[in-house]
Amino acid sequence: MKGNHENVLVTLYGPNYIQNDWTIPCMKSWKNILNISHSDFYVLPDKTLSATEKKTFSELNFKTTNADEEIDKFLNKYPALKFIRENDATWRKIIDVGIIFREAEKITIIDTDVFVKDQINLPLKDIDIVYMREDIPAYRGKWNMVWKEKMVPALNAGIVIVDPKIIDYGYLESLVLNYLQGCKNYWWSEQSAWACLAGKSKRRFVFSGEQVRVTSGMRQRSAKEISNNSYKYFGNKEMIKNYKEFEPLLYGGSIFHFAGPGKYMFKKSQEYLLQNIKPNSITIDAHNEETLNFQDKIFISMRLYLKEKF
């Protein structure tokens, strides 16, 4: 267990991720985060790292961390969490990170397809959790989850800043047992868990959509809708194939999550990203968010039901 009380940054790393066009440029871009010491940047590998990967991370000054044996022992008390962690590696972002860095002040959990364009200060004080806005409520679970649990709408976990004290493993165990275990697949179930943890927390915030953007590569939201942190209940599966159509989604932003098919626009986006760096450092804003309203519950429960039914 990490015994320091500093703010840390952690990324979950999957097999052969360094072969992707976006992974190394994104990881290098995190050095633009000014209020987390770069000596507290960590890689949490999903599998054993190759010699090349170890060398690359060492050159980037990232530390690697792993506590599989200790976590396995800890999870003997939580068999449902142990099951879902084995079936969906994204749960390591909650379970492993929360255990390994439980003494940290705040943990910034960031995906390898997130690019930080400008020099920034993240909102690390007086928060329980901060998260990104997804195009749609990208959740998985039984339809009644939204009626029985407090949740936030359309959370995207590309970047999550969390106080590890809010990660309640007994509560997460009950979520898996009651709503998540037995789903058709477990992709997005981790986001369901984050949405519930956020819903239980008083100091929950969503990043400014003007500054922090999910650019999924789908024709889901316009640039204005992304800036306004709008979301839609049902998505458009049509992909953006033309970079000229994609580029306006980047205008004015500082942090970008190239989620899903958006990754395939990353290489073409690099010229814009590197030529439009803001001259001065900026503070990233975040806004308090209410839990699901009645309309949200109706449509999101319908989404969950259809996901499992068909």
SULRA-V993703 format. One record per residue. N is the residue number from 1. RES is the residue in one letter. OMEGA is omega in radians with two decimals (* if undefined). NEAR is the number of other C-alpha atoms within 10 Angstrom. Layout:
n=(N	N)
res=(RES	RES)
omega=(OMEGA	OMEGA)
near=(NEAR	NEAR)
This chain:
n=(1	2	3	4	5	6	7	8	9	10	11	12	13	14	15	16	17	18	19	20	21	22	23	24	25	26	27	28	29	30	31	32	33	34	35	36	37	38	39	40	41	42	43	44	45	46	47	48	49	50	51	52	53	54	55	56	57	58	59	60	61	62	63	64	65	66	67	68	69	70	71	72	73	74	75	76	77	78	79	80	81	82	83	84	85	86	87	88	89	90	91	92	93	94	95	96	97	98	99	100	101	102	103	104	105	106	107	108	109	110	111	112	113	114	115	116	117	118	119	120	121	122	123	124	125	126	127	128	129	130	131	132	133	134	135	136	137	138	139	140	141	142	143	144	145	146	147	148	149	150	151	152	153	154	155	156	157	158	159	160	161	162	163	164	165	166	167	168	169	170	171	172	173	174	175	176	177	178	179	180	181	182	183	184	185	186	187	188	189	190	191	192	193	194	195	196	197	198	199	200	201	202	203	204	205	206	207	208	209	210	211	212	213	214	215	216	217	218	219	220	221	222	223	224	225	226	227	228	229	230	231	232	233	234	235	236	237	238	239	240	241	242	243	244	245	246	247	248	249	250	251	252	253	254	255	256	257	258	259	260	261	262	263	264	265	266	267	268	269	270	271	272	273	274	275	276	277	278	279	280	281	282	283	284	285	286	287	288	289	290	291	292	293	294	295	296	297	298	299	300	301	302	303	304	305	306	307	308	309	310)
res=(M	K	G	N	H	E	N	V	L	V	T	L	Y	G	P	N	Y	I	Q	N	D	W	T	I	P	C	M	K	S	W	K	N	I	L	N	I	S	H	S	D	F	Y	V	L	P	D	K	T	L	S	A	T	E	K	K	T	F	S	E	L	N	F	K	T	T	N	A	D	E	E	I	D	K	F	L	N	K	Y	P	A	L	K	F	I	R	E	N	D	A	T	W	R	K	I	I	D	V	G	I	I	F	R	E	A	E	K	I	T	I	I	D	T	D	V	F	V	K	D	Q	I	N	L	P	L	K	D	I	D	I	V	Y	M	R	E	D	I	P	A	Y	R	G	K	W	N	M	V	W	K	E	K	M	V	P	A	L	N	A	G	I	V	I	V	D	P	K	I	I	D	Y	G	Y	L	E	S	L	V	L	N	Y	L	Q	G	C	K	N	Y	W	W	S	E	Q	S	A	W	A	C	L	A	G	K	S	K	R	R	F	V	F	S	G	E	Q	V	R	V	T	S	G	M	R	Q	R	S	A	K	E	I	S	N	N	S	Y	K	Y	F	G	N	K	E	M	I	K	N	Y	K	E	F	E	P	L	L	Y	G	G	S	I	F	H	F	A	G	P	G	K	Y	M	F	K	K	S	Q	E	Y	L	L	Q	N	I	K	P	N	S	I	T	I	D	A	H	N	E	E	T	L	N	F	Q	D	K	I	F	I	S	M	R	L	Y	L	K	E	K	F)
omega=(3.13	-2.99	-3.09	-3.11	-3.10	2.95	-3.12	3.04	-3.07	3.01	3.03	-3.03	3.12	-3.09	3.02	-3.14	-3.09	3.09	3.12	-3.13	-2.97	-2.93	-3.07	3.07	3.12	-3.12	3.08	-3.09	-3.11	3.05	3.05	3.05	-2.97	-3.01	2.89	-3.14	-3.12	3.04	3.12	3.04	-3.05	2.97	3.04	-3.08	3.07	3.13	3.12	-3.13	3.03	3.10	3.13	3.13	3.12	3.14	-3.13	-3.11	3.08	3.13	3.10	-3.13	2.99	3.00	3.03	-3.11	3.13	3.13	-3.03	-3.08	-3.14	3.13	3.08	3.13	3.12	-3.06	3.03	3.09	-3.03	-3.05	3.13	3.08	3.11	3.14	-3.03	3.06	3.13	-3.07	3.10	-3.05	-3.11	3.09	3.06	3.12	3.07	-2.96	-3.06	-3.09	-3.14	3.13	-3.07	-3.05	-3.05	3.13	-3.13	3.05	3.07	3.10	3.00	-3.11	-2.98	-3.13	-3.08	3.05	3.09	-3.09	3.10	-3.01	-3.01	2.99	-2.96	2.90	-3.13	3.08	-3.04	-3.06	3.04	3.11	2.93	-3.11	3.05	-3.03	-3.13	3.08	3.08	3.07	-3.07	3.03	-3.03	-3.09	3.08	3.09	3.10	-3.02	-3.06	3.13	-3.05	3.14	-3.07	-3.10	2.97	-3.13	3.00	-3.09	2.90	3.05	2.99	-3.03	3.07	2.92	2.99	2.97	-3.02	2.92	-3.04	-3.14	-3.13	-3.13	-3.05	-3.03	3.05	3.10	3.11	3.08	3.14	3.09	-3.13	-3.12	-3.00	-2.97	-2.91	-3.14	-3.13	3.04	3.12	2.94	-2.98	3.06	-3.07	3.11	3.07	3.10	3.04	-3.13	3.09	-3.12	3.10	3.07	3.10	-3.13	3.13	-3.00	3.14	-3.06	-3.13	-3.06	3.00	3.13	2.99	3.10	3.08	-3.06	-2.99	-2.92	2.93	3.14	-2.92	-3.09	3.08	3.09	-3.10	-3.06	3.05	3.08	3.14	3.14	3.08	-3.14	-3.12	-3.09	3.07	3.04	-3.13	-3.08	-3.13	-2.96	3.00	-3.06	-3.12	-3.12	2.97	-3.08	-3.07	-3.09	3.14	3.09	-3.08	-2.98	-3.14	3.10	-3.11	-2.95	3.03	-3.10	3.12	3.14	-3.06	3.01	3.12	-3.02	3.05	-3.14	3.09	3.12	-3.06	2.99	-3.04	-3.07	3.14	-3.12	-3.01	-3.14	3.10	-3.06	-3.06	-3.13	-3.07	3.09	-3.13	-3.01	-3.10	3.10	-3.11	3.05	-3.14	-3.12	3.03	-3.02	3.10	-3.08	3.07	3.04	-3.03	3.01	-3.05	3.14	3.08	-3.07	3.14	-3.03	-3.13	3.08	3.07	3.09	-3.12	3.13	-3.12	3.12	-3.10	-3.06	-3.01	*)
near=(13	12	10	13	12	16	20	22	24	23	22	20	21	16	13	13	14	18	10	13	14	21	20	18	19	21	22	13	17	23	19	17	18	15	15	21	13	18	11	15	21	21	16	20	16	15	12	11	15	11	8	11	16	15	12	14	17	12	9	15	15	20	16	17	16	18	13	12	9	13	15	14	11	13	18	11	13	16	15	20	23	19	13	22	20	12	13	15	17	23	24	19	21	21	19	22	25	21	19	20	23	20	19	19	17	24	24	22	21	21	21	24	23	27	27	23	24	23	22	21	16	19	17	20	9	9	18	22	26	26	26	25	26	26	28	20	26	22	25	27	29	21	21	16	21	25	14	8	16	17	25	25	28	26	26	26	25	23	24	22	24	26	24	21	13	14	21	12	17	11	13	20	20	14	21	22	15	15	18	23	19	14	15	13	15	20	18	19	24	25	22	29	23	27	25	23	23	29	21	17	16	13	15	23	23	23	23	20	24	21	20	29	29	28	28	24	26	19	17	22	23	14	19	13	16	24	22	13	22	16	19	17	17	15	15	12	10	10	13	18	15	10	14	10	11	21	16	12	22	22	14	14	21	23	25	26	27	24	22	13	15	20	21	19	20	25	11	14	15	15	10	13	21	11	9	15	16	15	8	8	14	15	12	17	16	20	13	12	17	16	18	19	12	11	10	18	19	15	17	27	21	16	21	20	16	12	17	15	8	6)
